[in-house]
Amino acid sequence: MAGHSKFKNIQHRKGAQDKKRAKIFTRLIKELAVAARSSTDPASNPRLRSALAAARAANMPKDNIERVLKRAEGGEGDAYEEIRYEGYGPGGIAFIVEAMTDNRNRTASEVRSSFSKFGGSLAETGSVSFMFDKVGQIIYSVDVADAETMFDVALEAGADNVESEEESHIITTSPEDFNSVRENMEQQFVAPDEAGLIWLPHNSVLVEEVNATTLLKLYDALDENDDVQNVFANFEISDEIMKKIVG
């Protein structure tokens, strides 16, 4: 699941899926194309710098990146529209879905259908997002530095907070400071394992087994949609229930 550390058990479950390079590259290419609209000069375009960093972290071939930038320079980039959908899953769980599409009607229909199929519903814009904060998130493995060093370096770089867990250091920033913090951290250490802007829920809801399977199916249906870039939700599933579900 994009973003929140409390969804690590879901992230682990999805690990094999997320290695589908074609799907990852498609999302990264869309982000590059949209980011390059205003300028193809990374020095003056923070969003493009971030998109390029993500593409490099995913080992995207240089030719692929240059092709997108060349099309953008020539005004030939695909006309993707950025849309945010908000909705509720079973048990009132809140979902935020970020999409990039060249056909708004198709995407809206498919997202609505996924919610309906798994006992949820689309909601008005703003009816869910007030339960989340838009933040920058940077994740490093604990192998990179100890908790104290990571905390000191991140705060010096301008981060808002650092949480060190068993496997990861999770650094949060304001959206405005995200790029500068990421770049400063990369200079001090190495490129992070993950970095991006996310919707972080104010509170996570620990769901019962009866809703867990359906929520995961809804999440997967949304995440596998070709027009969807990111899915965020405010649910958490215990390791015990996850083991029952996925074996």
PyMOL commands that set and color helices and strands:
alter all, ss='L'
color gray80, all
select helices_A, chain A and resi 5-13+15-18+21-35+42-44+46-57+62-73+90-92+104-117+129-131+147-157+178-188+209-223+239-246
alter helices_A, ss='H'
color red, helices_A
select strands_A, chain A and resi 81-88+94-101+121-123+132-141+161-164+168-173+194-201+205-206+228-233+235-236
alter strands_A, ss='S'
color yellow, strands_A
deselect
rebuild
show_as cartoon
